[in-house]
Amino acid sequence: MAKLEITLHQKDGDVTYKQNHITGQKYLDFWNIQEKIEKESLNNVEIIALRLEYIASLFPDDKLTKEQVLKGLDPWELDATISRLISVVLGNEESGEKKEP
């Protein structure tokens, strides 16, 4: 099972993107985004745009963009999906894979 998965709704049906390896750089990228949010007092739209760009960058498919993520999720799925994926990157939520003892 992939560490990260996101399913986006598209005209031809749902498409699932998977990522098996998340680098330590993605962990640092998240904290750089958080610092930017705090220092620049960004509004909600700017924060969501930054986080969508980050989410898209987690997956190896070059065709996956923040616009695709935004268009592929229902409004009620957006915040929960962003939070779930960030939680996995930060190690706060299990990814579905068992960790080695």
C-alpha positions in Angstrom: 0.0 0.0 0.0 1.2 3.5 -0.8 2.2 5.9 1.9 0.2 8.7 0.4 -2.9 8.4 -1.8 -5.3 11.0 -3.2 -8.4 10.3 -5.3 -9.6 13.0 -7.5 -12.9 13.2 -9.3 -12.6 13.7 -13.1 -15.0 13.6 -16.0 -14.0 10.0 -17.0 -14.1 8.8 -13.4 -12.1 8.9 -10.3 -8.3 8.8 -10.6 -6.1 7.8 -7.6 -2.5 9.1 -7.3 -0.1 7.2 -5.1 3.3 8.0 -3.6 5.4 5.3 -1.9 8.4 7.4 -0.8 8.3 10.8 0.9 11.6 12.5 1.3 12.8 14.4 4.3 12.8 17.5 2.1 9.0 17.4 1.9 9.0 17.5 5.7 11.1 20.7 5.6 9.1 22.1 2.8 6.0 21.9 4.9 7.6 23.8 7.8 8.9 26.5 5.4 5.3 27.0 4.2 4.1 27.2 7.8 6.7 29.8 8.5 5.7 31.8 5.4 2.1 31.7 6.5 2.9 33.0 10.0 5.4 35.7 8.9 3.4 37.1 6.0 -0.1 37.0 7.6 -1.6 35.3 4.6 -5.3 35.2 4.0 -7.3 31.9 3.8 -7.2 31.8 0.0 -3.5 32.3 -0.1 -3.0 29.6 2.6 -5.1 27.1 0.7 -3.3 27.8 -2.6 0.1 27.2 -0.9 -1.1 24.0 0.7 -2.6 22.7 -2.6 0.7 23.4 -4.3 2.4 21.5 -1.6 0.0 18.5 -1.8 0.5 18.3 -5.6 4.3 18.3 -5.1 4.0 15.2 -2.9 3.1 13.0 -5.8 5.6 12.0 -8.6 3.1 12.5 -11.5 4.2 15.7 -13.3 0.6 16.1 -14.5 -0.8 16.5 -11.0 -1.1 20.3 -10.3 -2.7 22.3 -7.6 -5.5 23.2 -10.0 -6.2 19.5 -10.6 -6.3 18.9 -6.9 -8.6 21.8 -6.4 -10.9 20.8 -9.2 -10.8 17.1 -8.3 -12.0 17.4 -4.8 -15.5 18.3 -3.6 -15.6 21.3 -1.3 -16.3 19.2 1.8 -13.3 17.0 1.0 -10.7 19.7 0.5 -9.8 20.6 4.1 -9.9 17.0 5.3 -7.7 15.8 2.4 -5.1 18.5 2.9 -5.0 17.8 6.7 -4.8 14.0 6.2 -1.9 14.1 3.8 0.0 16.7 5.9 -0.5 14.5 8.9 1.0 11.5 7.2 4.1 13.6 6.1 4.5 14.9 9.6 4.2 11.4 11.0 1.0 12.2 13.0 -1.2 9.7 11.1 -0.5 6.2 10.0 -0.1 5.9 6.3 -1.5 2.4 6.1 1.9 0.8 6.1 3.2 -1.0 9.1 6.4 0.4 10.5 9.3 -1.9 11.1 9.9 -2.7 14.8 
